[in-house]
Structure formats: structure tokens, C-alpha cells
């Protein structure tokens, strides 16, 4: 997938005003309109110009596009950065025109999914108030224990002079125990207000568990690395193992090999069927710093003279 530089397509700087964006679009649309233009690539350019204008004229689309930064070049290979839209709030129907088959793969990858969600929500609830969507990050411990958190959201809007502004609000959100990445929280009535007797829309928060230095999360399962000495792995031992909720005592069976995963059933993320916690074994050898250290290793080498760790390599 190629990155689309919408500013370059319209011949604009990234700080262009709404009026400059509109003027550039009108000028280029007239030049490349397929009904009047004699340019050989008029139809292709007309579609590119229309797509660029659809993004840059819309405060929400423009803010989302700008959020990805200015270090990209048109035609450069592109994948959206992970969670690039975390903390931003978008109206449900704000991107509703993204079902256009003329739009590029880049456009659909950024805006298409939200438009689909918006259409689904609109059909499902049939309410005049718009639903909003946002992505928030939580700590792993919040998923284990549940929490009450203040969540700050930013939503791009236009002021009376047509300038782009960020409207910020803070919500008190109850994080339920056991929630996982990819699941959604619905905050009833926190979307756009309805008109007449229409109900207000809802706010849907997509949950993302933040990366953790100790723990890796895969669905409901959690993995932590466990460092062992060679003798602990060979003879068996009782060791302290960190978990998201505190240390537990783990019995390491004798003849445990590096790379083995020791399973603690039901110690993953809680749910009706809780996940598991895995201790991934890593062997750590002490340095041979002194004569006594070297002698110990030499004794070990003699004792295991026939052992070849590369025999199966």
C-alpha cells in the first residue's frame, strides 16, 4: 500500500487554511475534470484530487491524517502506525463517504473501517444523535483488577471562523475486570446530542492494553520470562515468579529445558474462562571470573563430557 500525500496532490503546504484547501481543489478540479480536460491522466488525477479534498476539508479526517506525521512521502510504502488514533474521538457519520469505490487502498485502510462501523451503528440504533468512537489504552493491571479511570479525549472541530480546534473533554470511565484488547465499552448518551425527541448517540471506546516491559499479552493469556540457573533447571527449584498482581512461588520441575513454558492455569486475564499465565524459561549462566569459577565449569565439563548441545542442530 502506498502513502498518499494529500497536501502535495493539491499543491499545498501542511499549514494550509480551509479557504486555501477549497481554492486549490476548485482550481485543480476544473483543470482535470474528465468532461473538459485533455490531459491524458485527467480521470486519475481528478479522482486523486477528489480524495485529497474529501480528507483535508473534513476536520476529523484531516486531524486523523495529520496525526500520522509529516515524514511520509507520496508513493512510499505505508502501514498505519499501531494505535495512531488512540485518544482521539470521532463522530460516527463523519467518515460516511468512504464507501466510494474510487477511493485508494490507503484511504480505505485509514477511514473505511470507521465508516463501516458508523453505518452499522446508524442502522442498528436508528437514532438521530450520532455515535462517537475512540480508542483508549489501559494498563494490564486494570484488565486484571478493573479500575475507575479519568480518560481525556480530543475531537477536532471548526470554530466560527473556520479554524481547526481541538475540543477536549474528560470522562470518568469504569474499566471492567477482565476486559481485553479489541473489546469495546459503550458509554450511553456520550455521543452527539439528538434533535427533537431523538436520543443522544453513544460513545464506543475500543480498548488497547499498553505494552508491558515484563508481560506479553495474547488474548486472555499472559507470558512472562523466567530466568533460571543451570542447576535450578536441572535439579528443580522453588522460585519467585512475577505476575501482574504480585509474586507467586513457582515449583520448577527437574530437567526443565530452556524455552519451555510452565503453565499457571487460570492466572491469565480473568473471565468466565480465565486465561493462563506462562513462565517462559531462559537459562542464565554465571561468568567464569575467578579460578574457583573456572574450576567449577571444568568439573562440569568432565562430568558431561559426552553431552553435545548441538547434536540436534
Buried (B, 14 or more C-beta within 10 A) or exposed (E): EBBBBBBBBBEBEEEBEBEBBBBBBEEBBEBBBEEEBEEEEBBEBBBBBBBBBBBBEBBBBBBBBBBBEEEBEBEEEBEBEEBEBBBBBBBBBBBBEBEBEEBBEBBBEBBBEBBBBBBEBBEEBEBBBBBBBBBBBBBBBBBBBBBEEEBEBBBBEEEEEEEBEEEEEEBEBEBBEBBBBEEEBEBEEBBBEBEEEEBBBBBBBBBBBEEBEEBBBEEBBBBBEBEBBEEBBBEEBEBEBBBBEEEBEBEBEEEBEEEBEBEBEEBBBBBEEBBBBBBBBEBEEEEEEEEEEEEEEEEEEEEEEEEEEEEEE
